[in-house]
Amino acid sequence: MTASVSFDNHIFIGIDVSGASFEAAWHRGGSTQYENRPDAIAAFVARLGGEKQIIRIAVEPTGGYEKPLVKALRGAGLPVEMVHTSRFAAYRTLVGAKAKSDTSDARLLAAYAAAPEEVRGRKADYVEIPQDALREHLAELAVRCDQLKRMIHAESCRLATVRSNDVREQIAAHLEALREAGRKLHVAMMQLVRECAELRNAKRLLRSIKSIGDKTALASLALVPELGLISNKAASALIGVAPFVHRSGTMNAPAHIHGGRAAVRNVFYMTAVTASRHNPVLAPFYDRLIAAGKPPKVALVAVMRRLVVYANAVLRSGQPWKGAQTS
């Protein structure tokens, strides 16, 4: 193993994680490999404990294999930064890196960790959510709910086209099992929220917004824990309902939404459909947009954005939605 090397007395580390092992590299220094198991992770964290000038440890998500390592690092008070996959891919293109291996990826992550804030896209108001076992459990349940929805949709599409009675019976039985699993997950998520006073209050605030029900509130709390801690613009972009302009020279193309957390955005879309008809503030807003010639989908995205802003506002202020008084 190669000793860590400091750069201007500051240490930046990149870690590439796989299911079997993880490779750690020091910016302008050496690298080392550990097996991805509890005892090896503990040894690695203990080694880093002797480093006094660690500024940043960059880790790219790898489908959950990184979670035990990240939890141990953060538990030891080490500064871990999770690197969004698309941003890291853009950085790879920026520096012209062609090699692809565990070691080269770890070295590139270390260089990314040492890069300026502008390059890494970390703004001054960036919020790092602290570890919370209950919220982590809630998030895993919410992800599983989204997976079940996708499977139900796929099986429903198959059921609509298949002609064999035997296959139809199998699909129908599978659909019922998936729906039952979804119902159990919803009950489990509700129970988790009831166990935490902070989550109970947050859910109550979200439910004060007319058209937001339990499912939208649970998805928001589980998959967007940043809500209430960030600006309205950041919240809209995080969920993927912020329009991005596309203008250059004489070209003035329509703005489009892009990216964001699709699972939450899908839930907010169905909430927006309801709000466009029954919310005392958003229904007239939707009607005005349609009257002005906006396409229905564009108007619905605008309603979604308003709902996200309302959700962020009530969680930030700790006060119920003021529009709830209008009826």
Secondary structure in CASP SS format (residue, H / E / C, confidence):
PFRMAT SS
TARGET T0000
AUTHOR 0000-0000-0000
METHOD secondary structure of the structure
MODEL  1
M C 1.00
T C 1.00
A C 1.00
S C 1.00
V C 1.00
S C 1.00
F E 1.00
D C 1.00
N C 1.00
H E 1.00
I E 1.00
F E 1.00
I E 1.00
G E 1.00
I E 1.00
D E 1.00
V E 1.00
S C 1.00
G C 1.00
A C 1.00
S E 1.00
F E 1.00
E E 1.00
A E 1.00
A E 1.00
W E 1.00
H C 1.00
R C 1.00
G C 1.00
G C 1.00
S E 1.00
T E 1.00
Q E 1.00
Y E 1.00
E E 1.00
N C 1.00
R C 1.00
P H 1.00
D H 1.00
A H 1.00
I H 1.00
A H 1.00
A H 1.00
F H 1.00
V H 1.00
A H 1.00
R H 1.00
L H 1.00
G C 1.00
G C 1.00
E C 1.00
K C 1.00
Q C 1.00
I E 1.00
I E 1.00
R E 1.00
I E 1.00
A E 1.00
V E 1.00
E C 1.00
P C 1.00
T C 1.00
G C 1.00
G C 1.00
Y C 1.00
E C 1.00
K H 1.00
P H 1.00
L H 1.00
V H 1.00
K H 1.00
A H 1.00
L H 1.00
R H 1.00
G H 1.00
A C 1.00
G C 1.00
L C 1.00
P C 1.00
V E 1.00
E E 1.00
M E 1.00
V C 1.00
H C 1.00
T H 1.00
S H 1.00
R H 1.00
F H 1.00
A H 1.00
A H 1.00
Y H 1.00
R H 1.00
T H 1.00
L H 1.00
V H 1.00
G C 1.00
A C 1.00
K C 1.00
A C 1.00
K C 1.00
S C 1.00
D H 1.00
T H 1.00
S H 1.00
D H 1.00
A H 1.00
R H 1.00
L H 1.00
L H 1.00
A H 1.00
A H 1.00
Y H 1.00
A H 1.00
A H 1.00
A C 1.00
P C 1.00
E H 1.00
E H 1.00
V H 1.00
R H 1.00
G C 1.00
R C 1.00
K C 1.00
A C 1.00
D C 1.00
Y C 1.00
V C 1.00
E C 1.00
I C 1.00
P C 1.00
Q C 1.00
D C 1.00
A H 1.00
L H 1.00
R H 1.00
E H 1.00
H H 1.00
L H 1.00
A H 1.00
E H 1.00
L H 1.00
A H 1.00
V H 1.00
R H 1.00
C H 1.00
D H 1.00
Q H 1.00
L H 1.00
K H 1.00
R H 1.00
M H 1.00
I H 1.00
H H 1.00
A H 1.00
E H 1.00
S H 1.00
C H 1.00
R H 1.00
L H 1.00
A H 1.00
T H 1.00
V C 1.00
R C 1.00
S C 1.00
N H 1.00
D H 1.00
V H 1.00
R H 1.00
E H 1.00
Q H 1.00
I H 1.00
A H 1.00
A H 1.00
H H 1.00
L H 1.00
E H 1.00
A H 1.00
L H 1.00
R H 1.00
E H 1.00
A H 1.00
G H 1.00
R H 1.00
K H 1.00
L H 1.00
H H 1.00
V H 1.00
A H 1.00
M H 1.00
M H 1.00
Q H 1.00
L H 1.00
V H 1.00
R H 1.00
E C 1.00
C C 1.00
A H 1.00
E H 1.00
L H 1.00
R H 1.00
N H 1.00
A H 1.00
K H 1.00
R H 1.00
L H 1.00
L H 1.00
R H 1.00
S C 1.00
I C 1.00
K C 1.00
S C 1.00
I C 1.00
G C 1.00
D H 1.00
K H 1.00
T H 1.00
A H 1.00
L H 1.00
A H 1.00
S H 1.00
L H 1.00
A H 1.00
L H 1.00
V C 1.00
P C 1.00
E C 1.00
L C 1.00
G C 1.00
L C 1.00
I C 1.00
S C 1.00
N H 1.00
K H 1.00
A H 1.00
A H 1.00
S H 1.00
A H 1.00
L H 1.00
I H 1.00
G C 1.00
V C 1.00
A C 1.00
P E 1.00
F E 1.00
V E 1.00
H E 1.00
R E 1.00
S E 1.00
G C 1.00
T C 1.00
M E 1.00
N E 1.00
A E 1.00
P E 1.00
A E 1.00
H E 1.00
I E 1.00
H C 1.00
G C 1.00
G C 1.00
R C 1.00
A H 1.00
A H 1.00
V H 1.00
R H 1.00
N H 1.00
V H 1.00
F H 1.00
Y H 1.00
M H 1.00
T H 1.00
A H 1.00
V H 1.00
T H 1.00
A H 1.00
S H 1.00
R H 1.00
H H 1.00
N C 1.00
P C 1.00
V C 1.00
L H 1.00
A H 1.00
P H 1.00
F H 1.00
Y H 1.00
D H 1.00
R H 1.00
L H 1.00
I H 1.00
A H 1.00
A C 1.00
G C 1.00
K C 1.00
P C 1.00
P H 1.00
K H 1.00
V H 1.00
A H 1.00
L H 1.00
V H 1.00
A H 1.00
V H 1.00
M H 1.00
R H 1.00
R H 1.00
L H 1.00
V H 1.00
V H 1.00
Y H 1.00
A H 1.00
N H 1.00
A H 1.00
V H 1.00
L H 1.00
R H 1.00
S H 1.00
G C 1.00
Q C 1.00
P C 1.00
W C 1.00
K H 1.00
G H 1.00
A H 1.00
Q H 1.00
T C 1.00
S C 1.00
END
